Amino acid sequence: MQPVALAQPKIRAAVSEAEQLRLEKYKKYHPPTFSGLASEDAQGFLEDCYYILRTMGIAKSSGISFTAFQLRGAAYQWWRAYELGSPAEAASFTWTQFSNMFLMEYVPRSLRDVWRVEFEQLRHGAMTMSKYAICFSDLV
């Protein structure tokens, strides 16, 4: 019987010293963590992380990696499985692609359906324009 060869994880390039410093600064904002439990707010997690990233001006450059750094337990395993299954030379993910994939995984379909219906039924009506814009942004 021949020994079974274990799959070797892809080696990702070590982050630069500047990236490490940005991560330390990011952590000072106390970003939330997310483990994938049904009781956790996946949408809120992404919004909170993105708010910090945008404030720091690093949403495009470090948004996905810093948000993934906040994943724990099953959520980390989900992301790790994605990383291991994706080609190392694949084009970089955008924040929109990452957040859509994350929400598809961690927001129940029934809730996404409710949000879709609310969005489709949103009407300006008697709302002020600012109130309408807020509702629109929330549902988008």
Rosetta blueprint (number, residue, H / E / L):
1 M L
2 Q L
3 P L
4 V L
5 A L
6 L L
7 A L
8 Q L
9 P L
10 K L
11 I L
12 R L
13 A L
14 A L
15 V L
16 S L
17 E H
18 A H
19 E H
20 Q H
21 L H
22 R H
23 L H
24 E H
25 K H
26 Y H
27 K H
28 K L
29 Y L
30 H L
31 P L
32 P L
33 T L
34 F E
35 S L
36 G L
37 L L
38 A L
39 S L
40 E L
41 D L
42 A H
43 Q H
44 G H
45 F H
46 L H
47 E H
48 D H
49 C H
50 Y H
51 Y H
52 I H
53 L H
54 R H
55 T H
56 M H
57 G L
58 I L
59 A H
60 K H
61 S H
62 S H
63 G H
64 I H
65 S H
66 F H
67 T H
68 A H
69 F H
70 Q L
71 L E
72 R L
73 G H
74 A H
75 A H
76 Y H
77 Q H
78 W H
79 W H
80 R H
81 A H
82 Y H
83 E H
84 L H
85 G H
86 S L
87 P L
88 A L
89 E L
90 A L
91 A L
92 S L
93 F L
94 T L
95 W H
96 T H
97 Q H
98 F H
99 S H
100 N H
101 M H
102 F H
103 L H
104 M H
105 E H
106 Y H
107 V L
108 P L
109 R H
110 S H
111 L H
112 R H
113 D H
114 V H
115 W H
116 R H
117 V H
118 E H
119 F H
120 E H
121 Q H
122 L L
123 R L
124 H L
125 G L
126 A L
127 M L
128 T L
129 M H
130 S H
131 K H
132 Y H
133 A H
134 I H
135 C H
136 F H
137 S H
138 D H
139 L H
140 V L
